[in-house]
């Protein structure tokens, strides 16, 4: 039995993108810790974008405690241990001049220039690596260009390079345009990841993932607007991805980058 550390940008990403893989790992006796970076409590005041999201999620006041509770329930289906980070989600951050980082949707952020933040995240991840001593590190490939996913990918790649831990990057769901055997060109070059590692999921792991995703109820309408049967949509996507790699059944894809990339 060995340790695995999964670093998730937000309270749902690890499960949405690699929940099946995590269930397989815990089922095989590995201990998986999911550290969610941007899970810091957000007392307000809130930007117009944050207020819009809160309304969509159905929460009044700080939604983070509710979202943390969803995450605890979700990870319990996968047998993984949660650690919630104190960094603020992009929708709650301001630049040095006091302007909101995100003024529209989070992929249309004002600035990616938050080097100090990225380096603090990297230090935090490195401390976790030193305390947990994982044999495998998982994080996002940052498909979709969300600013928080880009920071997470970069910070974890830096921490992995300095500690020598094996790293795999998951295909960010539901943002990736699937089915596809490849990452967008610019992204593959930026993160140094060109070879996909597809994982066909067992029935047990797939069911556990569906139950876990089901716990993030506040996010469902945002990810799948107007969709009544989320399990069906997820299965179509995951099975479509499997078929691209010659598998029959739901699949998740991770990428093993060349060390020291993501620049
Ligand atoms: Zn996210």
Boltz pocket constraint, residues with backbone or C-beta under 6 A from the ligand:
constraints:
  - pocket:
      binder: B
      contacts: [[A, 9], [A, 10], [A, 13], [A, 146], [A, 149]]
      max_distance: 6.0
